Structures are given as C-alpha cells and as structure tokens.
Amino acid sequence: MKMLINVPENVVADALRGMSAAHPELTVDVENRIVVRRDAPVADKVGLVSGGGSGHEPLHGGFVGRGMLDAACPGAIFTSPVPDQMTRAAAAVDSGNGVLFIVKNYTGDVLNFDMAAELAEDEGIQVGKVLVEDDVAVTDSEFTAGRRGTGGTLFVEKIAGALADEGAPLERVEAIARQVSQSCRSFGVALAPCTTPAKGSPTFDLPAGELELGIGIHGESGRERRPMMTSGEIADFAVDAVLSDLEPDGPVLALVNGMGATPLIELYGFCAEVQRVLDERRVPVARTLVGNYVTSLDMAGASVTLCRADEEMLRLYDAPVNTPGLRWGC
C-alpha cells in the first residue's frame, strides 16, 4: 500500500508540523501534541477542549478556532490522547471561566479525560464534561461500553462553541452541549477498509462486491455485511436506522460525511438520496452539511448524522465559525 508519509512512527508529528505551517492562527505544540487557538485564553470565555486518536481529520484539530474548540489533543493513530495532553490543553485555554471537555464514547478517551479532569481541578480549573454517543449501529463494541461517538461530535463542538463565544457560563455551555449530544444519531457504511500507517495493509477484510453496514470510525465491524447496494438503497437503510431511534418531531440538522476516500461527487449524490428518504418520511431538514469531516484515514464510505434542532440550536449553528476545517460567516 503506497502512502504519502516518511516513516509510520512520525506520521502524527509530521502532520502537526504541517498544520503549524499552514495555519499561523493556531499554536501547535508538536512535542506535547496540543493544538490551541493562538489568542487563547480568551478573556471571559469558557474554554472548549476535545481530542481523540489521529486519523479522523479534520476532527479535532481542524475544528480549533473561533466559534468551535479552543484546543484539541491528538493521540496516536486511532489511540486516545493521554491525560497530560488534556491537562496542558485545559491550562492553556482557561481564562478563569472553566473548561468543557467534549469526549467521544470510547473507553480510552473516557478514562483519560476523567483523569485529566481530576488533574485540572487539582490545579484550580473548573471542568465540565459531555459525552458524545450518537452511533445507532451497535450498542457495544471492542472499543466502548454503550454507543460509539461519531459524526454528532461536529454538531456538539459547533453549537457549544458558538455559545461559549457569546460569553455564556460553563453550566449553560455544558447544558447545550449535552442537549445536542442527546439529540444526535449517526450511522456509517464502509465500501472499503482503511489502512493504518503502522500496519500498511487494510485493517479488516472486505471482499470486492460487499459493504459493511454500521461501521465505527476506527474501522470496527458493524451491524452486518451485504452485497454492494446502490446509493439509494444505502440511504434507505442508514436513514431508517437513524430515524427509528431518533424519532424527530421537527426540523433536523443533517451531516452527510465522507469517511476519507469517498469523492464529493459521490457524497453529493448520496446526499440527494438522504434528502429523498427524509422527504418521504416527512422530516424537515433545516441545514445540510456535506464533506469529509469525521474520517477514518483512507476508508471509502459515508455516514449520516441527524440532529433534532430547536431555534436556539439553529441560531448557534449559523453563528460565525473560523477553523481550518469549518468556516462561514467570517
């Protein structure tokens, strides 16, 4: 497998050096693996910190900036960052108004963010924490107890980030983040597996002519394997899986997300099918976002995330954002 890298053990460090060169508005600590807004800490503002294994770019480092995260902690490929990273990040962004940890529901992330919260509080930093667990494909996996955190993380970071930028206190920012997390459901599909730099070969076997329904963002196996389906058939399956759990009674935010190797022409075609299914189910769509936002290295496939959205959530979603991976209104 050909890869555009130097050596596998330096992939994350090399990527962080490139991010530093491309985005002077960020402070990138390559040695300690922390990405921070250059203007942090922002006075009278709650700091938002997230993180997780690398390989899901632009999540999370690409969402650091005005209107979203104040800092991100990238771990090794598909591996949780360590508590020291998270504690350093919290200290770097705390203005005295507290810090909110946004955590995807994977065992390593949960344990390490819990430990980091204790360490930060020992240093006098007030910490809140919100868990994202939006994947409806499986209840438990080898990586987590309960549902996996996937595409809904973007909506949590965007909406909570906008409220934090308005100067809301930690309790309100934590409450809106929890509301968004509880309002999101996701379902992912793999057409081809991903390849990690260290292994240099596919992470699982997916024969030609088959697809995996309900995968996680680390290439975990999903709900079932089937012969290849059309875009419309996949949309029917994925959206029905989400709606049967979410049961929206009003407008939704929709994310049609690529897993890393799916071109935009296919994602937009898939988006059209997702919209068709939602129209047939009479679910109004308030906003739609299409692109590669929560990826799995070079995996071919897509995921659908829907989020029940009230007027306040829509207002905050529309608020200006200026990050490497998401930008509007600036």
C-alpha positions as CSV (number, residue, x, y, z in Angstrom):
1,M,0.0,0.0,0.0
2,K,1.5,3.3,-1.1
3,M,1.3,6.2,1.5
4,L,2.4,9.8,1.4
5,I,4.5,9.6,4.5
6,N,8.1,9.5,5.7
7,V,8.1,6.8,8.4
8,P,5.0,5.4,10.2
9,E,6.1,6.4,13.7
10,N,6.4,10.1,12.7
11,V,3.0,10.5,10.9
12,V,1.3,12.5,13.6
13,A,4.2,14.7,14.4
14,D,4.7,15.4,10.7
15,A,1.0,16.3,10.3
16,L,1.2,18.7,13.2
17,R,4.2,20.4,11.8
18,G,2.3,20.8,8.5
19,M,-0.7,22.2,10.4
20,S,1.5,24.7,12.1
21,A,3.0,25.9,8.8
22,A,-0.4,26.2,7.1
23,H,-2.3,27.8,10.0
24,P,-0.5,30.6,11.8
25,E,-3.7,31.4,13.6
26,L,-3.1,28.3,15.7
27,T,-0.4,27.4,18.2
28,V,0.7,23.9,17.5
29,D,2.8,22.2,20.2
30,V,4.3,19.3,18.2
31,E,6.2,17.7,21.1
32,N,3.3,17.7,23.5
33,R,0.7,17.2,20.8
34,I,-1.6,20.0,21.5
35,V,-3.4,22.4,19.1
36,V,-4.6,25.7,20.6
37,R,-6.1,28.9,19.4
38,R,-3.3,31.5,19.1
39,D,-5.4,34.0,21.1
40,A,-6.1,31.6,23.9
41,P,-7.0,32.0,26.7
42,V,-9.9,34.3,25.5
43,A,-11.0,36.6,28.4
44,D,-14.4,35.8,30.0
45,K,-14.9,32.8,27.9
46,V,-15.4,29.1,28.7
47,G,-12.6,27.0,27.0
48,L,-13.7,24.0,24.9
49,V,-11.3,21.1,24.7
50,S,-11.7,17.9,22.7
51,G,-9.4,15.2,21.3
52,G,-9.0,11.6,20.3
53,G,-6.9,9.4,18.2
54,S,-5.5,10.9,15.0
55,G,-6.7,9.6,11.7
56,H,-10.1,11.3,11.8
57,E,-9.1,14.7,10.4
58,P,-10.3,17.4,10.3
59,L,-11.7,16.1,13.7
60,H,-10.5,17.5,16.2
61,G,-7.5,19.8,15.4
62,G,-9.2,21.1,12.3
63,F,-12.0,22.4,14.4
64,V,-9.9,24.6,16.7
65,G,-10.6,28.3,16.2
66,R,-13.3,31.0,16.6
67,G,-16.7,29.5,17.1
68,M,-15.7,25.9,17.9
69,L,-12.8,24.5,20.0
70,D,-10.2,26.3,21.9
71,A,-7.8,23.3,22.0
72,A,-7.5,19.8,20.7
73,C,-5.4,16.9,21.8
74,P,-4.4,14.4,19.0
75,G,-3.4,11.0,20.1
76,A,-1.5,8.4,18.1
77,I,-3.5,6.9,15.2
78,F,-6.8,5.6,16.5
79,T,-5.5,5.9,20.1
80,S,-6.7,8.1,22.9
81,P,-4.5,11.1,23.9
82,V,-3.1,10.9,27.4
83,P,-4.2,12.8,30.4
84,D,-1.2,15.1,30.4
85,Q,-2.1,16.4,27.0
86,M,-5.6,17.2,28.1
87,T,-4.5,18.8,31.3
88,R,-2.0,21.0,29.4
89,A,-4.7,22.0,26.9
90,A,-7.1,22.9,29.7
91,A,-4.5,25.1,31.4
92,A,-3.7,26.8,28.1
93,V,-7.3,27.8,27.4
94,D,-8.7,28.5,30.9
95,S,-9.5,32.2,31.4
96,G,-10.9,31.6,34.8
97,N,-14.4,30.7,33.5
98,G,-13.8,27.0,33.3
99,V,-13.2,24.4,30.6
100,L,-15.6,22.0,28.9
101,F,-14.3,18.6,27.8
102,I,-16.1,17.1,24.8
103,V,-15.5,13.4,24.8
104,K,-16.4,10.7,22.3
105,N,-17.6,7.5,23.9
106,Y,-14.5,5.2,23.6
107,T,-13.1,3.5,26.6
108,G,-9.6,5.1,26.4
109,D,-11.0,8.6,25.8
110,V,-13.4,8.4,28.7
111,L,-10.9,7.1,31.2
112,N,-8.2,9.6,30.2
113,F,-10.5,12.6,30.1
114,D,-11.8,11.6,33.5
115,M,-8.3,11.5,34.9
116,A,-7.4,14.8,33.2
117,A,-10.5,16.5,34.7
118,E,-9.3,15.4,38.2
119,L,-5.8,16.7,37.5
120,A,-7.1,20.0,36.1
121,E,-9.4,20.5,39.1
122,D,-6.4,19.9,41.4
123,E,-4.9,22.9,39.6
124,G,-7.9,25.1,40.3
125,I,-9.6,24.8,36.9
126,Q,-13.3,24.2,36.9
127,V,-14.1,21.4,34.4
128,G,-17.3,20.2,32.8
129,K,-17.6,17.1,30.6
130,V,-20.0,16.0,27.9
131,L,-20.0,12.5,26.4
132,V,-20.9,12.1,22.7
133,E,-22.5,8.7,22.0
134,D,-24.5,9.0,18.8
135,D,-23.9,5.8,16.8
136,V,-27.0,3.7,16.5
137,A,-25.3,0.8,14.6
138,V,-24.2,-1.1,17.7
139,T,-24.7,-0.9,21.4
140,D,-21.3,-2.2,22.5
141,S,-18.0,-2.8,20.6
142,E,-14.5,-3.8,21.4
143,F,-13.7,-0.1,21.9
144,T,-16.5,1.1,24.1
145,A,-19.3,0.3,26.5
146,G,-22.5,1.7,25.0
147,R,-22.8,3.7,21.8
148,R,-19.7,5.0,19.9
149,G,-19.2,8.7,19.5
150,T,-19.1,9.6,15.8
151,G,-20.4,12.4,13.5
152,G,-22.5,14.0,16.1
153,T,-19.3,15.3,17.7
154,L,-19.2,18.0,15.0
155,F,-22.6,19.4,15.9
156,V,-21.7,19.4,19.6
157,E,-18.5,21.3,19.1
158,K,-20.0,23.8,16.7
159,I,-23.1,24.7,18.7
160,A,-21.4,24.6,22.2
161,G,-18.5,26.6,20.7
162,A,-20.8,29.3,19.4
163,L,-22.5,29.7,22.8
164,A,-19.1,29.8,24.6
165,D,-18.0,32.6,22.2
166,E,-21.0,34.6,23.4
167,G,-19.7,34.5,26.9
168,A,-22.2,32.0,28.4
169,P,-21.2,30.4,31.7
170,L,-19.9,26.9,31.9
171,E,-23.2,25.5,33.2
172,R,-25.0,26.8,30.1
173,V,-22.3,25.7,27.7
174,E,-22.3,22.2,29.2
175,A,-26.1,22.0,29.1
176,I,-26.3,22.9,25.4
177,A,-23.5,20.5,24.6
178,R,-25.4,17.7,26.4
179,Q,-28.7,18.7,24.7
180,V,-27.0,18.5,21.2
181,S,-25.3,15.2,22.1
182,Q,-28.6,13.7,23.2
183,S,-30.3,15.0,20.0
184,C,-27.8,13.3,17.5
185,R,-27.9,9.9,15.9
186,S,-25.5,8.5,13.3
187,F,-25.0,5.5,11.1
188,G,-21.9,4.7,8.9
189,V,-21.2,2.5,6.0
190,A,-17.9,1.2,4.6
191,L,-17.3,0.4,1.0
192,A,-13.6,-0.4,1.6
193,P,-11.5,-0.7,4.7
194,C,-8.8,1.8,5.9
195,T,-5.1,1.3,6.1
196,T,-3.1,2.4,9.2
197,P,0.5,3.7,8.6
198,A,1.9,1.2,11.1
199,K,0.2,-1.8,9.6
200,G,0.5,-0.8,6.0
201,S,-2.4,-3.1,5.0
202,P,-6.2,-3.0,5.4
203,T,-7.5,-3.1,9.0
204,F,-10.2,-5.7,8.1
205,D,-11.1,-7.9,5.2
206,L,-14.0,-6.6,3.0
207,P,-14.2,-8.6,-0.2
208,A,-14.9,-6.9,-3.6
209,G,-18.6,-6.6,-4.2
210,E,-19.5,-6.3,-0.5
211,L,-20.1,-3.5,2.0
212,E,-20.2,-3.2,5.8
213,L,-23.2,-1.6,7.3
214,G,-22.8,0.2,10.7
215,I,-19.1,0.7,10.9
216,G,-17.3,2.8,13.5
217,I,-14.7,5.5,12.8
218,H,-11.8,3.1,13.6
219,G,-12.9,0.6,11.0
220,E,-14.8,-1.5,13.6
221,S,-17.1,-4.1,12.2
222,G,-20.7,-3.0,12.0
223,R,-24.2,-4.4,12.1
224,E,-24.0,-6.7,9.1
225,R,-22.2,-7.3,5.8
226,R,-24.2,-7.4,2.5
227,P,-23.6,-7.5,-1.3
228,M,-22.9,-4.0,-2.7
229,M,-26.0,-1.7,-2.7
230,T,-26.9,1.4,-4.7
231,S,-26.6,4.8,-3.1
232,G,-30.4,5.0,-2.8
233,E,-30.6,1.6,-1.1
234,I,-27.8,2.6,1.4
235,A,-29.6,5.8,2.1
236,D,-32.9,4.0,2.8
237,F,-31.1,1.6,5.2
238,A,-29.0,4.3,7.0
239,V,-31.7,6.9,7.4
240,D,-34.2,4.4,8.6
241,A,-31.8,3.2,11.2
242,V,-31.3,6.7,12.5
243,L,-34.9,7.8,12.4
244,S,-36.2,4.7,14.1
245,D,-34.0,5.7,17.1
246,L,-34.1,9.5,16.9
247,E,-37.9,9.9,16.2
248,P,-37.7,13.6,15.4
249,D,-40.8,15.7,15.7
250,G,-39.4,18.8,14.0
251,P,-36.5,20.1,11.9
252,V,-33.1,18.4,11.8
253,L,-29.6,19.2,11.0
254,A,-28.1,16.7,8.5
255,L,-24.5,15.8,8.1
256,V,-23.5,13.6,5.1
257,N,-20.0,12.7,6.0
258,G,-17.3,11.0,4.0
259,M,-15.0,8.5,5.7
260,G,-11.9,9.8,4.0
261,A,-11.7,8.3,0.5
262,T,-15.1,9.0,-1.0
263,P,-15.1,11.8,-3.5
264,L,-17.5,14.7,-3.3
265,I,-19.4,13.8,-6.4
266,E,-20.4,10.5,-4.7
267,L,-21.2,12.3,-1.4
268,Y,-23.5,14.8,-3.1
269,G,-25.2,12.0,-4.9
270,F,-25.7,10.2,-1.6
271,C,-26.9,13.5,0.0
272,A,-29.6,13.6,-2.7
273,E,-30.8,10.1,-1.7
274,V,-30.7,11.0,2.0
275,Q,-32.8,14.1,1.3
276,R,-35.2,11.9,-0.7
277,V,-35.7,9.5,2.2
278,L,-36.2,12.3,4.7
279,D,-38.8,13.9,2.3
280,E,-40.6,10.6,2.1
281,R,-40.6,10.3,5.9
282,R,-41.8,14.0,6.1
283,V,-38.8,15.1,8.2
284,P,-37.9,18.7,7.5
285,V,-34.2,19.5,7.1
286,A,-33.1,22.8,8.4
287,R,-29.4,22.7,7.3
288,T,-27.3,20.2,5.4
289,L,-23.5,19.8,5.6
290,V,-21.7,17.6,3.1
291,G,-18.0,16.7,3.1
292,N,-15.2,14.8,4.8
293,Y,-15.4,15.9,8.5
294,V,-15.1,12.9,10.7
295,T,-13.0,10.4,8.7
296,S,-11.2,7.1,9.1
297,L,-7.9,7.6,7.3
298,D,-8.5,6.3,3.7
299,M,-11.7,4.4,4.3
300,A,-14.2,4.5,1.4
301,G,-17.7,5.0,2.7
302,A,-20.0,7.5,4.3
303,S,-22.1,8.3,7.4
304,V,-25.3,10.1,8.1
305,T,-25.9,12.1,11.2
306,L,-29.2,13.8,12.1
307,C,-29.7,16.1,15.0
308,R,-33.0,17.4,16.3
309,A,-32.7,21.2,16.3
310,D,-34.7,23.9,18.1
311,E,-34.5,27.6,17.3
312,E,-31.6,28.2,19.7
313,M,-29.6,25.4,18.3
314,L,-30.1,26.6,14.8
315,R,-29.1,30.1,15.8
316,L,-25.9,28.8,17.3
317,Y,-25.2,26.5,14.3
318,D,-25.5,29.5,12.0
319,A,-23.1,31.7,14.1
320,P,-19.8,32.6,12.6
321,V,-17.0,30.0,12.7
322,N,-13.4,30.2,11.6
323,T,-11.4,27.0,11.8
324,P,-9.2,25.1,9.3
325,G,-12.0,22.5,8.8
326,L,-15.2,24.6,9.0
327,R,-15.7,28.2,8.1
328,W,-18.6,30.5,7.5
329,G,-19.9,34.0,8.4
330,C,-16.4,35.4,8.9
